[in-house]
Amino acid sequence: MKKTNGHNRERKNIAIALFFFFCFLFTAYNMKAQQLPQYTQYMINSFTLNPAVAGTQPYFEACSDNRYQWVGITDAPRTYMLTFDGPITQQHIGIGGYVYTDVTGPVSHTGFNSAYSYHLEITKGLNLSMGLTVGIMQFAVNGSQISLEEVGDPALTSAQESVIVPDIGCGAYLYGRNFYFGFAAPQIVQSRLQITQMSTPANELVTHYYTTAGYNFDLGHDFSLDPCVLAEYVFPAPIQFDFNLRVLYEKKFWLGAGYRTLDAVYAMIGYVYQDNLTFGYSYDYSITDIRNYSFGTNEIFIGIKFDRQKNYKGVPQF
């Protein structure tokens, strides 16, 4: 009788998991999209892309990711992000949050989000997580840094003007010990953006689609291989793919390389010190015409793990 109840509970969990998963797919399918800050080392901290990743590891982690794009070009994009996430083991819950700022000359984009995820065990060694993120975003223009062709043009003042809008996103994450498959859709609320009094109110937030997948191959002799792919869709642009491959030694030191369609090729290096501190660096070389004016893109990642969960009931990943 107990065994029958266990099977019924497992089937119920699978049904609930599939229901939520297809709800996420349906929600994202009916949204438009917009480009968001881009990161090369997303595979080290996938929480930046998908709130459902929160709580998939048996520890809390705080991370800093700083990206300096197109070095050598005046007012090129700079992106700074701080993230925090971890598990609440007894309730099968993950929590987290992040704050970021993306600056391109006189234009800035700043956001703060909190995240919640719930994890379901589908079968032994296979979990499905559903995540939700809620926050606010600020878009600002510093008019004092802009030189207008016609002085006194009412389209823009010399003061800093901004608009604050809500931000809601969702995600799903299917994962086991050696693999993962995720889907996320940030900015599902289509908030209108009117930064200046003269600007058109037709601009609005639109959703950006992320699909990620990865696998860990054990090569023996303390080596492993981690291929990963990220697909991004931003309407009306074509789908952009990011393919990368890392070779790890003792899961502490890695070298990697990748290719981002319509954008760049890149190289990565990283090291984990005493299982607590993670350091990562990547360099992007553009394959577009902008390479004639730029020295490339640098990205620096630092992460610290703490409060490891002794009674972790999830499926710790590679």
LUMLUMBA-644942 format. One line per 8 residues: number of its first residue (from 0); their letters; for each residue z, y, x of C-alpha. Coordinates in Angstrom, 1 decimal. Layout:
NUM) a) Z/Y/X | ...
This chain:
0) mkktnghn) 0.0/0.0/0.0 | 0.9/2.4/2.8 | -2.4/1.6/4.5 | -4.4/2.4/1.3 | -2.5/5.7/1.0 | -3.4/6.5/4.6 | -7.1/5.8/4.0 | -7.0/8.0/0.9
8) rerkniai) -5.4/10.8/2.8 | -8.0/10.6/5.5 | -10.9/10.6/3.0 | -9.3/13.6/1.3 | -9.0/15.5/4.6 | -12.7/14.7/5.4 | -13.7/16.0/2.0 | -11.7/19.2/2.4
16) alffffcf) -13.1/19.7/5.9 | -16.7/19.3/4.9 | -16.2/21.6/1.9 | -14.9/24.4/4.1 | -17.5/23.8/6.7 | -20.4/24.1/4.3 | -18.8/27.2/2.7 | -18.9/28.8/6.2
24) lftaynmk) -22.6/27.9/6.6 | -23.4/29.2/3.1 | -21.6/32.5/3.7 | -23.3/33.1/7.1 | -26.7/32.2/5.7 | -26.6/35.0/3.2 | -25.7/37.7/5.6 | -27.7/40.0/7.9
32) aqqlpqyt) -26.9/40.6/11.6 | -26.2/43.1/14.3 | -25.8/42.9/18.1 | -22.2/42.7/19.3 | -20.8/42.8/22.9 | -22.3/40.1/25.0 | -20.4/37.9/27.6 | -21.7/35.5/30.2
40) qyminsft) -18.5/33.5/30.6 | -18.0/32.7/27.0 | -17.5/29.0/27.7 | -14.2/29.7/29.5 | -12.8/31.6/26.4 | -14.8/30.6/23.3 | -12.2/32.3/21.2 | -14.2/35.6/21.8
48) lnpavagt) -17.0/34.1/19.7 | -15.2/32.0/17.1 | -11.7/32.4/15.5 | -11.6/28.7/14.7 | -11.1/28.0/18.5 | -7.6/29.5/18.3 | -5.0/26.7/18.8 | -7.4/24.0/20.1
56) qpyfeacs) -5.5/23.8/23.5 | -1.9/22.8/24.0 | -0.8/26.2/25.3 | -1.0/29.9/24.7 | -3.4/31.9/26.8 | -4.0/35.6/27.4 | -7.4/36.6/28.9 | -9.1/39.7/30.2
64) dnryqwvg) -12.9/39.9/30.4 | -14.5/42.9/32.0 | -18.3/43.3/32.0 | -20.3/45.9/33.9 | -23.9/45.8/32.7 | -27.0/47.0/34.6 | -25.1/48.4/37.6 | -27.0/51.4/39.1
72) itdaprty) -28.1/52.8/35.8 | -26.2/56.0/34.6 | -24.1/55.4/31.5 | -24.9/51.7/31.4 | -22.9/49.5/29.0 | -19.3/48.6/30.0 | -17.2/46.2/28.0 | -13.5/45.4/28.2
80) mltfdgpi) -11.8/42.7/26.2 | -8.2/41.3/26.0 | -7.6/38.1/24.0 | -4.5/36.0/23.1 | -4.4/32.7/21.2 | -2.4/29.5/20.9 | -1.2/26.7/18.6 | 1.7/26.4/16.2
88) tqqhigig) 1.8/22.7/16.5 | 4.0/21.6/13.5 | 1.7/23.3/10.9 | -1.6/22.5/12.6 | -2.3/26.2/12.9 | -3.7/28.4/15.5 | -3.1/32.1/15.8 | -4.6/34.8/18.0
96) gyvytdvt) -5.9/38.3/18.4 | -8.1/40.5/20.5 | -8.9/44.1/21.3 | -12.1/45.3/22.9 | -14.0/48.4/23.7 | -17.8/48.7/24.4 | -18.9/52.0/26.0 | -22.5/53.2/26.6
104) gpvshtgf) -22.6/56.8/27.8 | -21.3/59.0/24.9 | -21.2/56.2/22.4 | -18.2/53.8/22.1 | -17.4/50.9/19.9 | -13.7/49.7/19.8 | -12.2/46.9/17.7 | -9.0/45.1/17.0
112) nsaysyhl) -8.8/41.7/15.3 | -6.2/39.2/14.4 | -7.2/35.5/13.9 | -5.9/32.5/12.0 | -7.2/28.9/12.1 | -6.3/25.7/10.4 | -6.9/22.3/12.0 | -7.7/19.0/10.1
120) eitkglnl) -7.8/15.6/11.8 | -10.9/13.9/10.5 | -10.5/10.7/12.5 | -8.5/9.8/15.6 | -9.8/12.0/18.4 | -11.9/14.2/16.1 | -10.7/17.5/14.5 | -12.3/20.2/12.4
128) smgltvgi) -10.9/23.8/12.6 | -11.6/26.6/10.2 | -10.9/30.2/11.3 | -10.7/33.7/9.8 | -10.5/37.0/11.6 | -9.5/40.3/10.1 | -9.4/43.7/11.8 | -10.8/47.2/12.2
136) mqfavngs) -13.6/48.8/14.2 | -14.2/52.3/15.3 | -17.6/53.7/16.2 | -17.5/57.1/18.0 | -19.9/59.6/19.6 | -18.8/62.2/22.1 | -21.1/65.2/21.4 | -20.0/67.1/24.5
144) qisleevg) -21.7/64.4/26.7 | -25.1/64.9/24.9 | -27.6/67.6/25.8 | -29.8/68.5/22.8 | -33.3/69.8/23.1 | -32.5/72.4/20.5 | -29.1/74.0/21.2 | -27.1/74.3/18.0
152) dpaltsaq) -28.9/71.5/16.3 | -26.7/70.6/13.2 | -27.4/66.9/13.7 | -24.6/66.7/16.2 | -21.6/68.8/17.1 | -20.0/69.1/20.5 | -16.8/67.4/19.3 | -16.1/63.7/19.2
160) esvivpdi) -16.8/62.2/15.8 | -16.0/58.7/14.7 | -15.8/56.3/11.7 | -13.3/53.4/11.2 | -14.4/50.4/9.1 | -12.8/47.0/8.3 | -14.1/43.9/10.0 | -13.8/40.3/8.7
168) gcgaylyg) -15.3/37.2/10.2 | -15.1/33.4/9.8 | -15.9/30.3/11.8 | -15.8/26.5/12.0 | -15.2/24.3/15.0 | -15.7/20.6/15.3 | -14.2/19.2/18.4 | -13.0/16.1/20.3
176) rnfyfgfa) -11.6/15.5/23.8 | -15.0/15.7/25.5 | -17.2/17.8/23.2 | -17.4/20.7/20.7 | -19.7/22.2/18.1 | -18.9/25.6/16.6 | -20.4/28.1/14.2 | -19.1/31.7/13.6
184) apqivqsr) -20.2/34.7/11.6 | -18.4/38.0/12.5 | -18.8/41.2/10.4 | -19.4/39.6/7.0 | -18.3/42.8/5.3 | -21.2/45.2/5.2 | -19.4/48.5/5.8 | -21.5/51.6/5.9
192) lqitqmst) -21.4/53.7/9.1 | -21.7/57.5/8.9 | -20.4/58.8/12.2 | -21.5/62.4/11.8 | -21.9/64.6/8.8 | -25.6/64.8/9.2 | -26.3/61.1/10.1 | -27.8/58.8/7.5
200) panelvth) -25.4/56.6/5.6 | -27.9/53.8/5.5 | -26.6/52.3/8.8 | -24.2/49.5/8.1 | -22.4/46.6/9.8 | -24.3/43.3/9.6 | -23.4/39.8/10.6 | -24.2/38.2/13.9
208) yyttagyn) -24.6/34.4/13.9 | -23.2/32.3/16.8 | -23.7/28.5/17.2 | -22.2/26.8/20.3 | -22.2/23.3/21.6 | -20.9/21.6/24.8 | -20.0/18.3/26.3 | -18.0/17.2/29.4
216) fdlghdfs) -19.5/14.3/31.5 | -17.1/12.6/33.9 | -19.1/12.0/37.1 | -16.2/10.2/38.9 | -14.7/11.1/42.3 | -12.9/14.1/40.6 | -16.2/15.7/39.6 | -17.4/16.5/36.0
224) ldpcvlae) -20.4/18.2/34.5 | -20.2/20.7/31.6 | -23.5/21.6/29.9 | -23.2/24.3/27.2 | -25.6/26.1/24.8 | -25.1/29.2/22.7 | -27.6/30.3/20.0 | -27.4/33.9/18.7
232) yvfpapiq) -29.3/35.3/15.7 | -29.5/39.0/15.1 | -31.8/40.1/12.3 | -34.7/41.0/12.8 | -34.8/39.9/16.4 | -35.8/36.3/17.4 | -33.1/33.8/18.1 | -31.7/34.1/21.6
240) fdfnlrvl) -30.5/31.0/23.5 | -28.1/30.8/26.3 | -28.2/27.6/28.4 | -25.7/27.0/31.2 | -24.4/24.2/33.3 | -21.1/24.0/35.3 | -20.1/21.5/38.0 | -16.3/21.2/38.2
248) yekkfwlg) -14.1/19.6/40.9 | -10.7/18.4/39.9 | -11.1/20.6/36.8 | -9.9/23.5/39.0 | -13.0/24.8/40.9 | -16.5/25.3/39.5 | -20.0/26.5/40.2 | -22.5/27.2/37.5
256) agyrtlda) -25.8/28.7/36.5 | -27.5/29.7/33.3 | -30.5/31.2/31.6 | -30.4/33.6/28.6 | -33.8/33.8/26.9 | -35.4/37.3/26.8 | -32.7/38.6/29.0 | -31.4/37.2/32.3
264) vyamigyv) -30.5/34.3/34.6 | -27.0/34.1/36.0 | -24.6/32.4/38.4 | -20.9/31.7/37.9 | -17.9/30.7/40.1 | -14.3/30.1/39.0 | -11.0/28.7/40.1 | -7.8/27.6/38.3
272) yqdnltfg) -4.6/28.2/40.3 | -1.6/25.9/39.7 | -2.9/25.1/36.2 | -1.8/28.6/35.0 | -4.1/31.3/36.3 | -7.9/31.2/35.8 | -10.3/33.4/37.7 | -14.0/33.7/37.0
280) ysydysit) -16.9/35.8/38.2 | -20.5/35.9/37.1 | -23.6/37.8/38.1 | -26.6/38.3/35.9 | -30.1/39.1/37.2 | -32.3/40.6/34.5 | -35.7/39.0/33.9 | -36.9/42.1/32.0
288) dirnysfg) -38.4/45.3/33.3 | -34.9/46.8/33.6 | -34.5/44.8/36.9 | -36.6/47.5/38.5 | -33.8/50.0/37.9 | -30.6/47.9/38.0 | -28.6/45.9/40.6 | -27.6/43.4/38.0
296) tneifigi) -24.6/42.8/35.8 | -21.1/41.8/37.0 | -18.4/40.2/34.9 | -14.8/39.4/35.9 | -12.6/37.1/34.0 | -8.8/36.5/34.4 | -6.7/34.2/32.2 | -3.0/33.2/32.2
304) kfdrqkny) -1.6/30.1/30.4 | 2.0/29.9/29.2 | 4.3/28.3/26.6 | 2.8/24.8/26.9 | 3.4/22.7/23.7 | 5.2/19.5/24.5 | 4.7/18.2/20.9 | 1.1/19.2/20.6
312) kgvpqf) -0.6/17.1/17.9 | -4.2/18.2/18.3 | -7.0/17.0/20.5 | -6.7/18.8/23.8 | -10.1/19.4/25.2 | -11.5/19.3/28.7
